[in-house]
Amino acid sequence: MLAKSPLPPGYLDLKSLGLYASCSVRWLRSRLNDPINPLPHYRVTGKLLIRVDEFERWMSAHRARPHPEQLKAIVDDVFSSLCRRSA
């Protein structure tokens, strides 16, 4: 018996991609036509397919980053914590 591969196949339909990425098909479908950064996809005789590696790159472009004010608060908190330990 062959072991199940831990990696998804190269191309996924919207339903499979939704399961893989923990998001709804409706949300994915709305990303296909995003005017700023559309989700890359392929249409093969009416079937929508998305390459997993392209989806991963697309998601990486949407990574949330802390705002400078949040970052300053985090640094201040860590710094004050370290100062309390050394005192």
C-alpha positions in Angstrom: 0.0 0.0 0.0 1.3 3.5 -0.9 1.6 6.1 1.8 -0.6 9.2 1.4 1.4 12.1 0.3 1.5 15.0 2.8 1.6 17.5 0.0 -1.5 18.5 -2.0 -1.4 17.9 -5.8 -0.1 20.7 -8.0 -3.6 21.9 -9.0 -6.7 22.2 -6.9 -10.3 23.0 -7.7 -12.0 25.7 -5.6 -13.6 23.2 -3.2 -10.3 21.4 -2.5 -8.4 24.7 -2.2 -11.0 25.9 0.3 -10.4 22.8 2.4 -6.6 23.1 2.1 -6.6 26.8 3.0 -9.5 26.8 5.5 -11.6 29.3 3.6 -14.9 29.2 1.7 -15.3 28.6 -2.0 -17.4 31.8 -2.1 -14.4 33.8 -0.7 -12.0 32.2 -3.1 -14.3 32.9 -6.0 -14.5 36.6 -5.1 -10.6 36.7 -5.0 -10.4 35.6 -8.7 -11.6 39.0 -9.9 -9.9 41.2 -7.4 -9.0 44.4 -9.3 -5.7 44.9 -7.4 -4.3 41.4 -6.8 -6.4 38.7 -8.4 -5.9 35.1 -7.4 -4.0 33.4 -10.2 -6.1 30.6 -11.8 -6.6 28.5 -14.8 -9.8 27.8 -16.6 -9.8 24.4 -18.4 -13.1 23.7 -20.3 -15.0 25.6 -17.6 -13.2 24.0 -14.6 -11.3 26.5 -12.4 -8.0 25.3 -11.1 -5.4 26.9 -8.9 -1.8 25.9 -8.6 -0.9 25.4 -5.0 2.5 27.1 -5.2 0.9 30.2 -6.9 -1.7 30.3 -4.2 1.0 30.2 -1.5 2.8 33.1 -3.1 -0.4 35.0 -3.5 -1.2 34.5 0.2 2.3 35.6 1.2 1.6 38.9 -0.5 -1.3 39.4 1.9 0.6 38.7 5.1 -0.4 41.0 7.9 2.3 43.2 9.3 2.1 45.2 12.6 1.7 48.9 12.4 4.6 51.0 13.7 2.6 51.9 16.8 1.9 48.3 17.6 5.6 47.4 17.0 6.7 50.1 19.3 4.4 48.9 22.0 5.7 45.3 21.6 9.3 46.5 21.8 8.6 48.7 24.8 6.9 45.7 26.6 9.7 43.3 25.9 12.3 45.9 26.9 10.6 46.7 30.2 10.2 43.0 30.9 13.9 42.5 30.4 14.8 45.5 32.6 12.6 44.1 35.4 14.4 40.7 35.2 17.9 42.3 35.4 17.0 44.5 38.4 
